[in-house]
Amino acid sequence: MQRSAFVVEELLGLLPALDELEVLRLRLIGAAAPDPRRIWDSSSAYATIDKRVLSPTDVERSLAEADEALRQYVASLHDRLRPLFRSFFEGDLDSVARHLVSLGEHHEALGRARSARKCYDAAMRVALPLVDKGAQVLALRRIGRVALSLGDLQEAALHYERSAELARDSGDLHGEVVARTGGGNVLVWQGSWREAETYYRDALVRAESAADGMLTIERGHLYNNLGNVATRLERIDEAEEWFRRALAVWNEHPSPGDLGVCLHNLGHLRLEQGRAAEAAATYQRAIELEVPPTLRVAIAVDLAQLRLKEGHLTQAEDWAHVAEDHAIAAASPYLLGRMYQGRGNIARARGHADGFTLYEKALEIARGKGYPFLEAETLSDYAELRLQTGEVEEAQAYLERARDIFKEIGAVQDCARAEASLARLASQHAALAGTRD
């Protein structure tokens, strides 16, 4: 009897590991639907995309869509190379470098971070000998942004710092402000809140030295970031003031993405203030804006965790699935991994050991695609689930690996948290051993 539905896992297993087939893989994942045969199976609550199913018609449609997407991509790639070659023939190497940066930005928008990095590296090679350092300042900054998105925090910090120094030496105030803001963002990812605040304040001083009406958007970004850092440092009144200033900028200069970031961070502040209902409303307002997929998934996960803390388990699961839908629609492996980490945390909070499948999927994605920060965070969270199920040795091994990764990428505060968790685990183990004696 011919089957009418096929599991994603087995279909993807048929495909060779060719980069050219990555678009097809993502299209198949996006077209798949939950298996109706397992709808009442309790384990289906923790089924990952691998367990979704497609019909032969779905596969044919995905093939056609992937074929068209690749054709459009190649055509767009060649179209973007034409002005690059024209600039080269005219001897304008600065324009060549900037065209390569633009090509990298195009790849970033498509979710092709590693391809973007190759474009930025090419831009650096062209820009390096030029007297005008503007293109080099920009390329360095873009390399920092890609490295940050991939979780390579030390490399991101290095490139942002080089960009800031070169911009300062070149008298490029805008480039220096943006690069120092990027350096602060890296420190936030590393959990170094006070150091990040120093970077942001330094960048703000420089931004405020610009002529009236200049660098307003850059100041808005810094207000967003300083509000976030002040919240982390529990300086609540100060955070409130930074967000007030940020919202004033986005009211005057509408930018849905920047407003979404501001509201997302403001939601965190409301939680710190114990104003959960206002936090939920602020998150809801943010997710309804035209924001990037990365932010949309993060907000949905935060809403899920908030509902979980309030005891609204069904709503928590609903928001977790919203996060999953957005991650799948974005066709981003990173977002899928981040979403499964968040869903794993929800399963753990509910005391459901079956949630280990979500952590395992997040780890598979993080390791397969090279996202070390995501891998380490997932391992830390997974260790807590292992402890709940009494698997102490596994929890210790996960924490030790997480600590090592955090150390390798320079995530100082996360490394310290992993060390503290290991110390508590050792103390509990010793106490248990003493009781047995």
N, C-alpha and C positions, 0 to 999 in steps of 0.2 A: 504493500500500500504506500503510495507516495505521500510524503509529509507535506503539510501546508505551512509550517512555521519552523524556523531554524534559530537556534540560540546564537547571539552575537559572538560569544566566546569561541564556538566552533568555526564560525565563518571567518573571524579574524585570524584564527589559527591556520587557515588555509593560505593566507597571504605571506609572501616572502618579505623580509625586512628591508624593503626598498623605500627610500625617502619619497620617491614619486607616488607611492601608494598611501602616504599619510593623509592626503585629502579624502581618499576613498574610505579609509578607516574612520575618520571623523564623520563622514556622511552616513556611513552605516550605523554608527552609534546614535546619530541624531534622528535617524529614521526608525529606530527600534522602539518597541512598546513593551510594557510589562506583560509577562506571560499570563494570559487569562486562565490557564490551567492551574496556576499556582496562587490565584488571587486569595483563596481562603487558607493557604498554607502560612502558618505563623512565621516561618523563616523568610517569607516574601517581604516582610517589613524591612529586612536588612539585605535584600538583594541588590547587587550593584549592576551597572550597565551591562556587564558581561552576561547576565542572566536574562536580559530582555530578548525579545524575539523579532524576527523579520520574516516576511513571506518572500517567495521568489520575485514577486512583482516589486516589493520594496528594494530588493537587491538590484534589480534591473534599473529602477529609477535612481538609486544611489550611484550606480555606475555612470549613468547618463549625466547626472549632476556633477559628479567628480570630473568627468571628462570635459564638460563645459567649463567648470571652474579652473581646471588646469590650462585649457586653451586661453581663457581670458587672462590668467596669470602670466603666461608666457608672452602673450601679445602686449600686455601692459608693461612687462619687463623690458621688452624690446623698444616699445614706444618711449619709455623713460631713458633708454640709452641713447636715443638719437640726439637730444640736445646736449648730452654729455660729450658725444663725439664731435659735435659742431663746435663746442667750446674748446675742445682739445685742438682741433684744426686751426682755430683762431688764436691759439697760444694763450688762452685764458685759463690757467690751471686753477685759480681760485674758484672759478665757476665749476670746473670739473669736480673739485673736492666737494663743493656744496651740492652738486647734482648727486654725488654718491651718498652724501648724508641724507638727502631727500629720498633716495632709493631705499636706504636703511629704514627711514621713518615709515615708508610705505610697507615694508616687510613687518615692522613692529605692529602696524595697524591690522595686518593680516594674521597676527599671532605667531609669526615666524621669527622669534627672537634670535635664534642662532644665525639665521640668514642675515638678519639685520646687523648683527655683530660683524659679519664678514664684509658687509658694505661699509660700515664705519671704519674698519681696519684699512680698507682700500682707500677711503677718504684721508685717513691719517698719512698713508704712504705718499699721497699726492701733495698734501698740505704741509708736510714736515719741512721741506726746504724753502717754503715761501716766506717772504719778508713780512707780509701782512698775516698775522696769526689768527685772524677771526675764524677761518674755517677750521683750523686746528683746535681752537678753544671749543667750538661747537662739537666737533667729532669726539673729542675727549669726554665732553659732557654726555653725549649720546652713548658712548661705550659704558660710562658709569651707570647710566639708566638701565641698559640691558643687563649688565652684571648684577645690578640690584634686583631686577625682576627675576633673574635666575637664581638668586640667593647667594651669589659670590660676593659677600659683603666686603672683604678686604680689597678685592680688585676694584669694586665700585668706589670705595673710599679713596683709593690711590688715584683713579682717573678724575674724580671730582676735584681732588686737591690739586692735581696737575693743571686742570682746566682753570681753577680759581687763580692759581699763581700766575699762569700765563696771561689771563685776562687782566689781572692787576698790573702786571708789567707792561701790558699793551695799552693801558688806559681804557679798557673795555668795561665800563661800570656795570652795564646790564649783564654781560657774561660772567663777571665776578659774583654778582648777587645771586644769579641763578645757580652757579656752580657751588657756592657756599650753602645755598639752600639744599641742594642735592646731597652735599656732605652731611648736613644735619639730618636729612632723611635716612641716610645709612646708619647714623648713630641711633636713631629711633629704632630701627630694625634690630640693632645690637642691644637695645634696652638701656643705652647710656643716656638717660633723659637729661641730666644736667649738662653733659658735654654737648648734646644736641641743642639745648637751649642757648648755650654760648655761641654756637654756629649761627643759629637763627637770629639772635640779637645782633651779632656782628654784621650779618647780611642786612638786617633792617636798618642799622645805622648807615650803611652804605647806600641803601635804597632811598632813605630819607634825605640824603645829600644831593639827590638828583633834582633837576629843575621841576617846578610846579607842573603837575599833570603827567610827569614821566614816572615810569616804573610803578604805577598804581596797582596793576594786576599782580606784579611781583610782591608788593606789600600785602595784598590780600592773601596770597599764598602763605606768606610768613605769619600773618595773623592766625590763619587756620592752624598752622603748625605749632605756634606758641601756645594757642589755646589747648591743643592736644597735650603738649608737654606739661603745661601747668596743671591740667587735670591729672596726669600721671603722677605728678609731684604733690598732689592733694592741696594745691593752692587754688581753692575753688573760686574765690572772688576775682582773683587775677584771671583765671580761665574765662570767667563770665565776660570780663571786659574785653579780652582778646576776641572772643566770638562776636561780641557786639560790633567791634570795629570791622571784623571780617564780613559780617552780614551787611554792613553799610556799604562796603565795596561791591559786593555781589548784587545789591539792590541798584546801585548806580551803573554797574557794568555787568549786565546779566551773563552768567556763565553756568549752565545747569550742572556741568561736571564739578566745578569748583564749589558751587553752592551745595551740591550733594556731599562732598567731602566735609564741608563745614557742618552741615546738619548731622552727618554720621558721627563726627567727633562731639558735637553738642549733645547728641543722644548719650554718649558715654558719660559726659559731665552730669546729665540729669540722673543717670543711674548712681553716680557717686553721691549725688545729693539726696538719694533715696526717693526720687520722684519717678517711679517706674512707669506710671501711666503717661507722663509727659515724654519720657524716653521713648516709649513705644510709638507715640504719635509723631515724634521727631524722626525716628527711623522710617516710619510709614511715609512721611512727607518726602524724605530723601529718596526712597526707592521708587517713588512715583515720577521722579524727574528723569530726564534723558541723561543717564549717567553711564559710564563705561561698564562693561560686563564684570570686570574685576570688583568694582565697588558694589554693584548690584548683588553679586553672590555674597560678599562680605556682610552687607546689610541684612540679607535674608537669613544668613546663619546667626547673626546677632539677635534678630527677632525670634528665631527659633529657640535660642538659649534663654532669652528673656522670658518667653512663655513657659519654658520648662521650669525656670526658677519659681514662677508664679503658680506652678502646679497645673497649668493648662496643657496637658500632655498631647491632646489631639491637635491643638493649634501649633504646638512645637513641631510635631511631625509634619503638619501641613506646610509650615515655613521651610522646614528642611527639604521638602520635595520641591518647593518653589526654587530654592537655591540650586537643587539638582537640575531642574528644567532650564534655568538661566545658564548654568555651567555647560550643559549639553548644547544649548542653542549657540553659545559663544564659540563652540568648537575649540576650546582651549584645554589641553591636558592639565595645565597648572591649576586652572579653576576647578576642574573635576577632582583633582587631588585634594585641594583645599576644602572643597565641599564635603568630600568623604571623611576628611579629618573631623570636620564640624559635626557631621551626622554620627560619627563614632563617639564623640563626646556626649551627644544626646543619649545614645544607647547606653553608654556607661553610667550616666547620671540616673537613668531609669533602672539600673541594675540588670540590664539584659546582656548576658554574656555573648549572645549571638552577634552582637555588634562588632565582634572581632573581625568579621568579614569586611566591614567598612574601613577599619584601620589597615587591614592587609591590602586593600585596593589602593588606598592612599599611598602606602609604602611602595607598592608596585609601580605606580605612576611616578612618584618622586625619584625612585632609583633608575627607572627606565629612561626618564627624560632629563635627569641630572638636576634636580632641585634639592640641594643639600639642606637648606633651612626648613623646607617643608618636611623632609625626611626626619630631621632631628625633632621638630615639634611633634610630629605624629608618634615617633617612638616614645617621647616623654608622656604623651597622653595615653598611649597604648599600655605603657608600664602600669599606669593606675588601674586599668581594667584587669591586667594580669594579677595585680595585688588583690583586687576584689574577689577573684576566683581562686586565691590561695597559691598562685604560681609565683613564688617569691624569687626563685632563681631566674626565671624568664624576665621578670620585672627588673631585676638587677642588671641583667645583660642588656636590656633595652635602654635603661638609664645610662649605663656606661657608654654605649654606642652614641646615644644622643649627646652626652657630655663631650665626647671626643669630636663629634661633628661641630658642635657649637664652638668648641675651642679652635678648631681648624679654620672656621670662617670668621672668627672674631666676634661672635655674639656673646659678649662678656657676661651680661646679666643673665641670659638664659643658661649659660654654662654654670654660673653660680647657683642658679635654681636647681639644676640637675645634680650638682654636687651636694646641695642641701638635702635633696630627696634621697640620694644614696646614703648620706650620713644618717638620716632618720631610719632608713631601711636597715642599716647595719645595727643601729641602736635597738630597734625592735627585735631583730634576729637574736642579738646578744641577750636581751631580756627574756626572750622565749626559751633560749638555751639554758639560762640560769634557772628558770622555773622548772624545766625538765630535770635538771640535776637535783 
